[in-house]
């Protein structure tokens, strides 16, 4: 998911419009974007919408439920499991126990409803405790498909400036390594300044350079920049093809390290080249991954 567009669950008029966008995924939000007085009605609107079999193309559907310790969490899951969506986004995950509780409830509901396509979990890292236990969270269940940073909840209460590069990169690296330990994806958080397209693109490119696979978008104007930033470039694809071709030829001759364009290449570099081509293939940048 290069781009994941947030849509408030309390604004059903935007649901159809979001599906017409170029975002790779739509994330319908029942948590922060919905005021307390509208929680029940928003949930009902989302259930009605997803019950209409609205899926088009390869677009993923994510629903951010209310946090585990809220009075709305279990009602959200009871209403949603069994409908046509892909990923449950758990906000403010702080421990492996949080993920186990969510996964256990999903297990029970899917079994009861004979749900044949298991829901996956995207866990938000947006508190100091969550950051400290990020790897435990990622490893807590095979349903976890990724970790996502929530900068607003993590930084704002602590008075940490969003543009502070050291703070930003510290959190990004911690989440990226935690996700890597579990073998799942890492997704960068939302950028609140909708009018600063340059700032969004710069932050997205930095995240991509750290191995993130996509970024949240809070407005459709951010989608194109996210797709551009996380799409492998033509030069990356060309170099990765060259690396894989040379690596396969070297393997036939029993060589464990080679030089491509003046760069020493061994197994980790070859694995990254293959990952680049697979991602490019996924987003239709190349026809195959063969060198």
Secondary structure as the mmCIF struct_conf table of DSSP 4:
data_model
#
loop_
_struct_conf.conf_type_id
_struct_conf.id
_struct_conf.beg_label_comp_id
_struct_conf.beg_label_asym_id
_struct_conf.beg_label_seq_id
_struct_conf.end_label_comp_id
_struct_conf.end_label_asym_id
_struct_conf.end_label_seq_id
STRN STRN1 UNK A 3 UNK A 8
TURN_TY1_P TURN_TY1_P1 UNK A 9 UNK A 10
HELX_RH_3T_P HELX_RH_3T_P1 UNK A 12 UNK A 14
HELX_RH_AL_P HELX_RH_AL_P1 UNK A 15 UNK A 19
TURN_TY1_P TURN_TY1_P2 UNK A 20 UNK A 20
BEND BEND1 UNK A 21 UNK A 22
BEND BEND2 UNK A 24 UNK A 24
STRN STRN2 UNK A 25 UNK A 29
BEND BEND3 UNK A 30 UNK A 31
TURN_TY1_P TURN_TY1_P3 UNK A 32 UNK A 33
BEND BEND4 UNK A 34 UNK A 34
HELX_RH_3T_P HELX_RH_3T_P2 UNK A 36 UNK A 38
HELX_RH_AL_P HELX_RH_AL_P2 UNK A 39 UNK A 50
TURN_TY1_P TURN_TY1_P4 UNK A 51 UNK A 52
TURN_TY1_P TURN_TY1_P5 UNK A 57 UNK A 58
STRN STRN3 UNK A 60 UNK A 65
TURN_TY1_P TURN_TY1_P6 UNK A 68 UNK A 69
BEND BEND5 UNK A 70 UNK A 70
TURN_TY1_P TURN_TY1_P7 UNK A 71 UNK A 72
HELX_RH_AL_P HELX_RH_AL_P3 UNK A 73 UNK A 80
TURN_TY1_P TURN_TY1_P8 UNK A 81 UNK A 82
BEND BEND6 UNK A 83 UNK A 84
STRN STRN4 UNK A 87 UNK A 90
TURN_TY1_P TURN_TY1_P9 UNK A 91 UNK A 92
BEND BEND7 UNK A 95 UNK A 95
HELX_RH_AL_P HELX_RH_AL_P4 UNK A 96 UNK A 113
TURN_TY1_P TURN_TY1_P10 UNK A 114 UNK A 114
BEND BEND8 UNK A 117 UNK A 117
STRN STRN5 UNK A 120 UNK A 125
BEND BEND9 UNK A 127 UNK A 127
HELX_RH_AL_P HELX_RH_AL_P5 UNK A 128 UNK A 132
TURN_TY1_P TURN_TY1_P11 UNK A 133 UNK A 133
HELX_RH_AL_P HELX_RH_AL_P6 UNK A 134 UNK A 139
BEND BEND10 UNK A 140 UNK A 140
TURN_TY1_P TURN_TY1_P12 UNK A 142 UNK A 143
STRN STRN6 UNK A 144 UNK A 149
HELX_RH_AL_P HELX_RH_AL_P7 UNK A 151 UNK A 155
HELX_RH_3T_P HELX_RH_3T_P3 UNK A 156 UNK A 158
TURN_TY1_P TURN_TY1_P13 UNK A 159 UNK A 159
TURN_TY1_P TURN_TY1_P14 UNK A 162 UNK A 163
HELX_RH_AL_P HELX_RH_AL_P8 UNK A 165 UNK A 182
TURN_TY1_P TURN_TY1_P15 UNK A 183 UNK A 183
STRN STRN7 UNK A 185 UNK A 188
TURN_TY1_P TURN_TY1_P16 UNK A 194 UNK A 195
HELX_RH_AL_P HELX_RH_AL_P9 UNK A 197 UNK A 209
TURN_TY1_P TURN_TY1_P17 UNK A 210 UNK A 211
STRN STRN8 UNK A 214 UNK A 217
BEND BEND11 UNK A 218 UNK A 219
HELX_RH_3T_P HELX_RH_3T_P4 UNK A 220 UNK A 222
HELX_RH_AL_P HELX_RH_AL_P10 UNK A 223 UNK A 230
BEND BEND12 UNK A 231 UNK A 231
HELX_LH_PP_P HELX_LH_PP_P1 UNK A 232 UNK A 233
HELX_RH_AL_P HELX_RH_AL_P11 UNK A 234 UNK A 252
TURN_TY1_P TURN_TY1_P18 UNK A 253 UNK A 254
BEND BEND13 UNK A 256 UNK A 256
STRN STRN9 UNK A 258 UNK A 260
TURN_TY1_P TURN_TY1_P19 UNK A 261 UNK A 262
STRN STRN10 UNK A 263 UNK A 265
HELX_RH_AL_P HELX_RH_AL_P12 UNK A 267 UNK A 282
TURN_TY1_P TURN_TY1_P20 UNK A 283 UNK A 284
BEND BEND14 UNK A 285 UNK A 287
BEND BEND15 UNK A 289 UNK A 289
#
